[in-house]
């Protein structure tokens, strides 16, 4: 189980040239920083808010998915997100549209911004600068400008503390959700505890993130979660895709119980290529706690390996960040086992270049 590179910061630094490890370890500081900066952000409603739409792509859109599922039972208005160029037709003056782009130059939320403006929507912006900042300033829109002090890798997907709590803070200013200072402090403590559990100096199976990384080597991991952790599973999948360069995916209980259980038999290579990672929580709906157990049993009956990752924090918001921290480390450690620098995303960057070249004038 002991792998020298995972136990040596010096060896890790040889691969991790952009210091992604630093971004993972500073997740709690990102949360604190965002929350403090948002105290100076103000928003005045122009009309009652009847629905909310958040537009963002990749790492910049992940906060919306986390919030939608985490606050599902508290939200009093419909809440949606758009990972595309086009807003829903219902957007109007009673819609709060939040435009999210770490760089401030992502074309999809910029397109949505123009549509939101034309529809007379109430608009908020979260970005570190770029065209989106200019758009906010020129139109007098409320903006949370990310100061990525605690994201040394400067990768948008690793600014998840800023993305999630930046969005939470903006929605709090608009009266859509409510989060207390005590809840934020509890989240930070949870993250810090997991950082201590998962840091480089904790070796072998005593380190849950290293154990998880080792189990995913040369596998296609399927993260299985339920209800309030759906957004966190999306984050972990994206980070696995971009950091460890793996074909990770996620499934949701109870939905997967109604179809996927019959799709485990073929291809026969599933037995050697897949591993299902069940994220356990006693805060799920009681029936979903039972469903997770039965689902794992059926996957194992199909001779596919499984692993259980139990979450132990006291509240749903703490468990979201408990998962994000453990899986953030795990994806990073997997990249180290693969012998790759996790930060560069050459296929995504090449795609952007080709897209810009082929769509000029559209």
C-alpha positions in Angstrom: 0.0 0.0 0.0 2.8 2.4 0.8 3.8 4.2 -2.4 6.9 6.4 -1.9 5.7 9.4 -4.1 2.5 9.7 -2.0 4.5 10.0 1.2 7.0 12.6 0.0 6.2 16.3 -0.6 9.5 16.6 -2.4 8.6 13.9 -4.9 5.1 15.2 -5.3 6.4 18.7 -6.1 8.4 17.3 -9.0 5.1 16.4 -10.7 2.8 19.0 -9.2 4.5 22.0 -10.7 1.5 24.4 -10.3 1.0 23.4 -6.6 -2.5 21.9 -6.9 -1.8 20.3 -3.6 -1.7 23.7 -2.1 -5.2 24.6 -3.5 -6.6 21.4 -2.0 -5.1 22.0 1.4 -6.3 25.6 1.4 -10.0 24.8 0.7 -11.0 25.9 4.2 -9.2 29.2 3.7 -11.0 29.7 0.4 -14.3 29.3 2.3 -13.3 31.7 5.0 -11.9 34.2 2.5 -15.0 34.2 0.3 -17.3 34.6 3.3 -15.4 37.6 4.6 -15.2 39.3 1.3 -18.9 38.9 0.7 -19.7 40.9 3.8 -19.0 44.0 1.8 -21.2 42.9 -1.2 -24.7 44.5 -1.3 -27.8 43.8 -3.4 -31.1 45.6 -3.7 -34.0 43.7 -5.2 -35.8 45.5 -8.0 -38.8 43.1 -7.7 -39.8 39.9 -5.9 -37.6 36.9 -6.9 -39.8 34.1 -8.2 -37.0 31.9 -9.6 -33.2 31.6 -9.8 -30.9 30.6 -12.7 -27.2 30.2 -12.4 -25.1 30.2 -15.6 -21.6 28.7 -15.4 -19.4 26.1 -17.0 -16.9 23.5 -15.7 -15.5 24.5 -12.3 -17.3 27.8 -12.4 -20.7 26.0 -12.6 -20.2 23.5 -9.9 -21.3 25.7 -7.0 -24.8 25.8 -8.5 -25.1 22.0 -8.6 -23.9 21.7 -5.0 -26.3 24.4 -3.8 -29.4 23.1 -5.6 -29.1 19.7 -3.9 -27.8 20.8 -0.6 -30.5 23.4 0.0 -33.3 21.6 -1.8 -35.6 21.4 1.3 -34.9 25.1 2.2 -35.3 26.8 -1.2 -38.6 28.6 -1.5 -38.4 29.4 -5.2 -37.5 27.2 -8.2 -33.7 27.0 -8.7 -32.0 26.0 -11.9 -28.7 26.1 -13.6 -27.6 26.4 -17.2 -24.4 24.9 -18.7 -25.0 26.3 -22.2 -25.5 29.4 -24.2 -29.2 29.8 -23.7 -31.3 30.8 -20.7 -34.8 29.3 -20.1 -37.7 31.2 -21.7 -39.3 32.0 -18.3 -36.5 34.4 -17.3 -37.9 37.9 -16.6 -37.7 40.7 -14.1 -38.6 38.3 -11.3 -35.7 36.0 -12.1 -32.4 36.3 -10.4 -29.6 35.3 -12.8 -26.1 34.6 -11.4 -23.3 34.6 -14.0 -20.3 32.6 -12.9 -16.9 32.4 -14.6 -13.6 32.2 -12.8 -11.7 33.8 -15.7 -14.6 36.1 -16.6 -14.1 35.2 -20.2 -16.2 32.0 -20.6 -18.4 32.5 -23.6 -21.5 30.6 -22.5 -22.3 32.7 -19.3 -21.4 35.8 -21.2 -24.0 34.9 -23.8 -26.5 34.2 -21.0 -25.6 37.6 -19.5 -26.7 39.4 -22.6 -30.0 37.4 -22.7 -30.6 38.1 -19.0 -30.1 41.8 -19.6 -32.5 41.9 -22.5 -35.1 40.0 -20.5 -34.8 42.6 -17.7 -33.6 40.0 -15.1 -31.9 40.9 -11.9 -28.3 40.0 -12.3 -25.4 39.1 -10.1 -21.9 38.2 -11.2 -19.1 36.0 -9.7 -15.7 36.2 -11.4 -12.0 37.0 -10.9 -12.1 39.7 -13.6 -12.2 39.6 -17.4 -15.1 40.6 -19.6 -17.7 39.5 -17.1 -16.3 42.1 -14.6 -16.6 44.8 -17.2 -20.1 43.7 -18.0 -21.0 44.0 -14.3 -19.4 47.4 -13.8 -21.0 48.9 -17.0 -24.4 47.8 -16.0 -24.2 48.3 -12.2 -24.7 44.7 -11.4 -23.8 43.2 -8.0 -20.5 41.4 -8.2 -18.4 39.2 -6.0 -14.9 39.5 -7.4 -12.9 36.4 -6.5 -9.4 37.2 -5.1 -7.9 33.7 -5.6 -5.3 34.2 -2.8 -5.8 30.6 -1.6 -5.9 28.9 -5.0 -2.1 28.7 -5.8 -2.7 26.4 -8.8 -5.0 29.0 -10.3 -7.2 26.2 -11.7 -10.9 27.1 -11.7 -11.9 23.6 -10.7 -9.7 23.9 -7.6 -11.4 27.2 -6.5 -14.4 25.2 -5.3 -14.5 27.0 -1.9 -14.8 30.4 -3.7 -17.3 29.0 -6.2 -19.6 27.4 -3.7 -19.4 30.0 -0.9 -19.2 32.8 -3.4 -22.5 31.7 -4.8 -24.0 31.0 -1.4 -23.0 34.4 -0.3 -24.6 36.1 -3.2 -27.8 34.1 -2.8 -27.9 35.0 0.9 -27.6 38.7 0.0 -30.7 38.2 -2.3 -32.6 36.5 0.5 -32.8 33.2 -1.4 -31.0 31.0 1.1 -29.7 31.6 4.6 -26.4 30.4 6.1 -25.1 31.4 9.5 -21.6 32.3 10.6 -21.7 29.2 12.9 -22.4 27.0 9.9 -19.4 28.5 8.0 -17.2 27.9 11.0 -18.3 24.3 11.2 -17.6 23.7 7.5 -14.1 25.2 7.9 -13.4 22.9 10.9 -14.7 19.9 9.0 -12.4 20.7 6.1 -9.4 21.2 8.4 -10.0 17.9 10.1 -10.1 16.1 6.7 -6.9 17.9 5.6 -5.2 16.5 8.7 -6.5 13.0 7.9 -5.6 13.1 4.2 -2.3 15.1 4.2 0.9 13.7 2.7 2.3 12.9 6.1 -0.4 10.4 6.9 0.7 7.1 5.3 -0.9 3.9 4.1 -4.5 2.9 4.8 -4.6 5.4 7.7 -5.1 8.0 5.0 -8.6 7.6 3.4 -7.7 9.6 0.3 -4.6 7.5 -0.4 -6.6 4.3 0.0 -9.3 5.7 -2.3 -6.7 6.7 -4.9 -5.1 3.3 -4.9 -8.4 1.6 -5.4 -9.0 3.7 -8.6 -5.8 2.9 -10.4 -6.6 1.7 -13.9 -10.3 1.6 -13.1 -13.4 3.6 -14.1 -14.8 4.8 -10.8 -18.5 5.3 -10.4 -19.3 7.5 -7.4 -22.7 6.5 -5.9 -24.4 9.1 -3.7 -27.9 10.2 -2.8 -30.0 13.5 -2.4 -27.9 16.3 -0.9 -24.6 14.9 -2.1 -25.4 14.9 -5.8 -23.7 18.2 -6.4 -20.6 17.1 -4.5 -20.5 13.9 -6.6 -20.5 16.2 -9.7 -17.6 18.2 -8.3 -15.6 15.0 -7.5 -16.3 13.6 -11.0 -15.1 16.8 -12.7 -12.0 16.9 -10.6 -11.3 13.2 -11.4 -11.7 13.9 -15.1 -9.4 16.9 -15.2 -6.9 16.1 -12.4 -6.4 12.4 -12.7 -7.4 12.3 -16.4 -9.8 9.4 -15.7 -13.2 8.5 -17.0 -15.0 8.9 -13.7 -18.8 9.2 -13.5 -21.5 9.3 -10.8 -24.8 7.7 -10.1 -27.7 8.7 -7.9 -29.8 6.5 -5.5 -32.7 6.0 -5.8 -32.8 6.8 -9.6 -30.1 4.2 -10.5 -32.2 1.5 -8.8 -34.8 1.8 -11.5 -32.6 1.0 -14.5 -28.8 0.6 -14.0 -29.0 -2.5 -11.9 -29.9 -4.4 -15.1 -26.9 -2.8 -16.9 -24.2 -4.3 -14.8 -23.8 -7.6 -16.6 -22.4 -6.4 -19.9 -19.8 -5.8 -21.2 -18.1 -8.5 -19.3 -15.1 -6.3 -18.9 -17.1 -4.4 -16.3 -15.7 -6.8 -13.8 -12.1 -5.7 -14.4 -12.5 -2.1 -15.5 -15.1 -0.7 -13.0 -15.2 0.1 -9.3 -18.3 1.5 -7.6 -17.5 3.8 -4.7 -20.5 4.2 -2.3 -20.5 7.4 -0.3 -22.4 6.5 2.9 -24.3 8.9 5.1 -26.8 8.5 7.9 -28.2 11.9 6.8 -29.8 10.5 3.7 -33.5 9.8 3.6 -33.8 6.6 5.8 -35.0 4.5 2.8 -32.0 5.7 0.8 -29.7 4.5 3.5 -31.1 1.0 3.0 -31.1 1.4 -0.8 -27.4 2.1 -0.7 -26.7 -1.1 1.1 -28.8 -3.2 -1.2 -27.4 -1.5 -4.3 -23.8 -2.3 -3.2 -24.8 -5.9 -2.6 -26.2 -6.2 -6.1 -23.1 -4.6 -7.7 -20.9 -7.1 -5.8 -23.2 -10.0 -6.9 -22.2 -8.9 -10.5 -18.6 -9.5 -9.4 -17.7 -5.8 -9.7 -15.5 -4.3 -7.0 -17.0 -1.8 -4.5 -15.7 0.4 -1.8 -17.6 2.3 0.9 -16.6 5.8 2.0 -18.6 6.7 5.2 -19.1 10.4 6.0 -19.3 11.2 9.7 -19.9 15.0 10.0 -23.0 16.2 11.9 -24.7 18.2 9.2 -25.4 18.0 5.5 -23.3 21.1 4.6 -20.4 19.7 6.6 -20.7 16.3 4.9 -20.7 18.0 1.5 -17.3 19.5 2.3 -16.1 16.4 4.0 -16.6 14.6 0.7 -15.1 17.4 -1.4 -12.0 17.3 0.7 -11.4 13.6 0.7 -12.2 13.2 -3.0 -10.1 16.2 -3.9 -7.1 14.7 -2.2 -7.9 11.3 -3.8 -8.0 12.6 -7.3 -4.8 14.4 -6.8 -3.1 11.3 -5.3 -4.3 9.3 -8.2 -2.6 11.7 -10.6 0.6 11.2 -8.6 0.3 7.4 -8.9 -0.2 7.8 -12.6 3.0 9.9 -12.8 1.3 13.0 -14.3 1.0 16.7 -13.5 -2.7 17.2 -12.6 -3.0 20.8 -13.6 -2.6 20.9 -17.4 -5.7 20.2 -19.5 -4.4 20.1 -23.0 -7.4 18.6 -24.7 -9.7 21.1 -23.2 -7.4 24.0 -24.2 -6.9 22.6 -27.7 -10.7 22.3 -28.0 -11.1 26.0 -27.1 -8.6 27.1 -29.7 -10.3 25.0 -32.4 -13.7 26.2 -31.3 -12.7 29.9 -31.5 -11.1 29.3 -34.9 -14.1 27.5 -36.4 -16.9 29.8 -35.0 -15.5 33.2 -35.7 -18.3 35.3 -36.9 -21.1 33.2 -35.3 
